[in-house]
Amino acid sequence: MENEQLKNRIAELEKELEETKEHLKRYTAPAYKKVYYETHKNEIKEKKKTYVPTEEQRKKWARQAYLNKKAKMKENENV
């Protein structure tokens, strides 16, 4: 009796998991973005090649990398 209840519960949870995955897929990887990329692939690649970050952005990125590295080292010391 209990065994069948557990099997039913597992089946319900697996169904819920699949529904949640489908729901997330709709928002994280919508088809229209793929279609847009396929039709504008060359334009997007050209924009990436010509993009040059500002000095302020570089400083911001470098600081964030430093803080991440510092936090990681601190975490390793505590472990």
PyMOL commands that set and color helices and strands:
alter all, ss='L'
color gray80, all
select helices_A, chain A and resi 2-28+31-39+41-50+55-78
alter helices_A, ss='H'
color red, helices_A
deselect
rebuild
show_as cartoon
